[in-house]
Amino acid sequence: MYHGDHWPDLRREHRTRRTQKRQRRQRQRDVTKPFGGIVDTVTSSSSTQARVTARERLSVLVTGGAGFLGSHLCEHLIERGHRVICLDNFHTGRAENVRSLTGSGRFDLVEHDIVEPFPKELPHFDHIYNLACPASPQHYQADPVATALICSQGVYNCLRAAEQHGARVFHASTSEIYGDPEIHPQTEGYHGNVNTVGPRSCYDEGKRFAETLVTDFGRRAGLVTRMARIFNTYGPRMQPDDGRVVSNFVVQALLGKDITVYGSGEQTRSFCFVSDLIDGFTRLMSNGDGSLGPVNLGNPIETTVRALAHIIIDIVGSRSKVVYQPLPIDDPRRRRPDIAQARAALGWSPKVELAEGLRHTIRYFDDELRRAPQSQFDAAHSAYRRSGAVAEDLALAAADQGSSYSSRGSRLLDRSLT
């Protein structure tokens, strides 16, 4: 405890440190504009280029932006000069996925759950990409009621925010809306074969309802809306314990464990590398102002699950053996997109071949395994339990930089100070 005349010295020292920190920040900034509790910062470097590109620069909100797909989308948008506000509750997202973007001066990371109303202090945004929802069976079945609410109340909150900001809306739907399809390949006109009360229904039916909500709300509010039905996607930043076939097989092969195939292995999937998918996202979002329904985005080349296991074993050079387990309830037998609409309307088709994409993915997981304890890659270990410490670490780092933000349970974790 301090007594007497120690206090004035401490106060002076504290004021001096705050003044020095404020001066350092001011030197780094060319333009600073306050938006409620969040500060938009443009760095002083290459200010001429900033003025030239400012006319086309967009402010983009990405929900679920710290997740697998969201982090790649945020990176893509930052690379193209846009400003990005990333909302994530870190249920399945990881702060490490977007840490490298904080030095851009155009990236804000806000901890927020979209089931709650959006913070009023958020800066204006021109586009919103809604990617917030657990997408692997292991994660969305862990709390099916929460998953259903994300697809209903969460999507409604995204649409309300878009209406208030006059923003264009992108909604990430899924090939799961087709269920266990009875036609092959699946076109956007196919209405699906979905069990409404099965273990996957919280996600399958939730996403189907979300498409209805986006369509009807958008029509009533006069919003430009875009929806992508995403087929199996893989690549770096997948979670090692998400239960999806590529991440399961890669981690098992790298660890020399038996590779678990559910069913006979003859069921098929169509695997799209993440960079191809993100290209499809941005093409779809920028495609005119007229009405456009859901669009399939995925790789039309079909691969059996058994073949995928052997391809991964060969690339890794693993001694893993393939073992077979019963097929889960409602697991689709065949999945392949018809992408004729994406080709015609967007000029889009995937470019990365499966073997090439798998090599990138395997290198990523190999690096992760070398850095982290094996316990983090146990399929029974929850990503949600791991994410808390990560979010807390980044929050402490942001607090050390002087950031503060709180609104209805939301936290600004990083203000992009450079």
Beta strands, then each sheet from edge to edge (+ up, - down):
strand 1: 29-35
strand 2: 38-43
strand 3: 59-63
strand 4: 83-88
strand 5: 107-111
strand 6: 127-130
strand 7: 168-174
strand 8: 225-230
strand 9: 233-234
strand 10: 259-262
strand 11: 268-269
strand 12: 272-273
strand 13: 295-297
strand 14: 303-304
strand 15: 322-325
strand 16: 406-407
strand 17: 410-414
sheet 1: 1+ 2-
sheet 2: 13+ 8+ 7+ 6+ 3+ 4+ 5+ 17- 16+
sheet 3: 9+ 12+
sheet 4: 10+ 15+
sheet 5: 11+ 14-
end
